[in-house]
Amino acid sequence: IWIKLEMKLLADVGLIGAPNAGKSTLLSKISAKRPKIGSYPFTTLEPNLGVVWVGDYSSFVAVDVPGLIEGAHEGKGLGDRFLKHIERTRVLLHLIDISEWSGQDPVEAYQAINHELESFAPKLKERPQIVVGNKIDVVESAALEAIKKSFSELGVELHLISAVSGEGVPELVAHT
C-alpha cells in the first residue's frame, strides 16, 4: 500500500500577495524572523513562520507565503505548492504593492490574487481577509486617496502601511 502524506503549515495569519509586495519585509518588522529579502521576484522560496507579539501576553503565528502569480492555482510560479499552506490559516493578510513601480493597478492586483485563491479552493473566498496597501512611503498623498477610494467603492477596507519604515504597522498588528 502506498500512502501519500502532505504537511501543511498551520498559522493564525497568512501573508499573501504578489511577488515583491513586501510580505517578507513585513514579517521581519512584526516578528523576530529574518527571512531573505530581495528586490527581485520569488526571493521567498519557502514559507517563513514568525511569532508576533501583541502586548505582553498575546501572540499569533504569521506565515509569509511565497508570491502568487496569475495561474498559481494551475502550478505556475511556485503555485499550488504554497496555496495549500494558505488553507491552514485562520486569517489572510493580503498585502498589495500600491507604488507606481509595481506596474499593476492595486485593485487589479487584489482581484488577481483573490481569483487565484478561489480557483484553487473556493472555500478560501470565505476566509477573513485584511487588505493592506504597502509602500505608502513612496506614494504621493493624492494617489493614496485615489487608491483608498477605489477600494472603498469595492466595499473593501484598505489599511495603509510602509513595511520598510514601519508606518502603520503597529496599528495593523493591533487590528489583526
C-alpha positions in Angstrom: 0.0 0.0 0.0 1.2 3.5 -0.9 0.3 6.4 1.3 1.0 10.0 0.3 1.3 12.4 3.3 1.4 16.1 2.9 2.5 18.5 5.6 0.6 21.8 5.6 1.7 24.7 7.7 -0.7 25.9 10.4 -0.6 29.6 11.2 -3.1 32.2 12.5 -2.3 34.7 9.8 -1.2 34.0 6.2 0.7 36.9 4.5 -0.3 36.6 0.8 0.2 38.8 -2.2 2.1 39.1 -5.5 5.9 38.8 -5.6 7.7 41.8 -4.1 4.6 43.1 -2.3 6.6 43.3 0.9 5.5 40.2 2.7 8.9 39.2 4.0 9.7 42.8 5.0 6.5 43.0 7.0 7.2 39.6 8.7 10.7 40.9 9.7 9.1 44.0 11.2 6.4 42.3 13.2 8.4 39.2 14.4 11.9 38.1 15.2 12.0 36.1 11.9 14.6 37.4 9.5 13.7 36.0 6.1 15.7 36.6 3.0 14.6 39.9 1.4 15.5 41.0 -2.1 14.3 43.4 -4.8 13.6 40.6 -7.2 10.6 38.3 -7.7 10.5 35.0 -5.8 13.1 35.8 -3.2 11.0 33.8 -0.8 11.1 30.1 -1.9 9.7 28.5 1.2 7.1 29.7 3.7 8.5 31.5 6.7 6.9 31.4 10.1 7.2 34.1 12.7 5.6 34.7 16.1 4.1 38.1 16.5 3.6 39.6 20.0 0.7 41.9 20.6 1.3 43.5 24.0 2.9 41.4 26.8 0.7 38.3 26.9 -0.9 37.8 23.5 0.7 36.5 20.3 -0.1 34.9 17.0 1.8 33.0 14.3 2.2 34.5 10.9 3.3 32.7 7.8 5.0 34.6 4.8 3.8 32.6 1.8 5.9 33.0 -1.4 4.4 35.4 -4.0 1.5 34.3 -6.1 1.1 35.0 -9.8 -1.6 34.6 -12.3 -2.0 30.8 -12.9 -0.7 29.8 -9.5 -3.7 27.6 -8.9 -2.5 25.6 -12.0 1.0 25.3 -10.6 2.6 28.4 -12.3 5.4 30.1 -10.4 5.6 28.4 -7.0 1.9 28.0 -7.3 -0.2 25.3 -5.8 2.6 24.0 -3.6 2.1 27.1 -1.4 -1.6 27.7 -1.9 -2.0 24.5 0.2 -0.4 26.3 3.1 -2.9 29.1 2.9 -5.7 26.6 3.5 -4.3 26.2 7.0 -4.5 29.8 8.1 -7.3 31.5 10.0 -7.0 34.9 8.5 -5.4 36.2 5.3 -3.4 39.4 5.4 -3.5 40.4 1.7 -0.5 42.7 1.0 -0.6 44.8 -2.1 2.2 46.9 -3.5 0.5 50.3 -4.2 3.6 52.0 -5.5 3.7 53.0 -9.2 6.8 50.8 -9.6 4.7 47.6 -9.2 3.5 48.0 -12.7 0.0 46.9 -11.8 -3.2 48.7 -10.7 -3.6 47.9 -7.0 -7.3 46.9 -7.4 -6.4 44.6 -10.3 -3.6 43.0 -8.2 -6.1 42.5 -5.3 -8.6 40.8 -7.7 -5.9 38.7 -9.4 -4.8 37.1 -6.1 -8.3 36.6 -5.0 -9.1 34.9 -8.3 -6.1 32.5 -7.7 -7.3 31.7 -4.2 -10.9 31.0 -5.3 -9.7 29.0 -8.3 -7.5 26.8 -6.1 -10.1 26.3 -3.3 -13.5 28.1 -3.4 -13.7 28.0 0.4 -10.8 30.4 0.5 -13.1 33.1 -0.8 -14.9 33.0 2.6 -11.7 33.3 4.7 -11.5 36.5 6.6 -9.1 38.9 4.8 -7.4 42.0 5.9 -6.3 44.1 2.9 -3.2 46.1 3.2 -1.7 48.7 0.9 2.1 48.6 1.3 4.8 51.1 0.3 3.0 54.3 1.3 6.4 55.9 1.9 6.8 56.2 -1.9 3.3 57.2 -2.9 2.0 60.8 -3.1 -1.0 61.7 -0.9 -3.3 62.4 -3.9 -2.6 58.9 -5.3 -3.2 57.4 -1.9 -6.6 59.0 -1.7 -7.5 57.7 -5.2 -6.4 54.2 -4.2 -8.4 54.3 -0.9 -11.4 55.5 -2.9 -11.1 52.6 -5.4 -11.1 50.0 -2.6 -13.9 51.8 -0.8 -16.0 51.5 -3.9 -15.5 47.7 -3.8 -16.5 47.7 -0.2 -13.0 46.8 1.0 -11.4 48.4 4.0 -7.8 49.2 3.0 -5.1 49.5 5.7 -2.1 51.6 4.6 1.4 50.8 5.8 5.1 51.1 4.9 6.7 47.8 5.9 10.1 49.4 5.4 9.6 52.5 7.6 7.1 50.8 10.0 4.5 53.5 9.4 1.0 52.0 10.2 2.5 48.6 11.2 1.7 48.8 14.9 -1.9 49.7 14.2 -2.1 46.8 11.7 -0.8 44.3 14.2 -3.3 45.6 16.8 -6.1 45.2 14.3 -5.1 41.7 13.4 
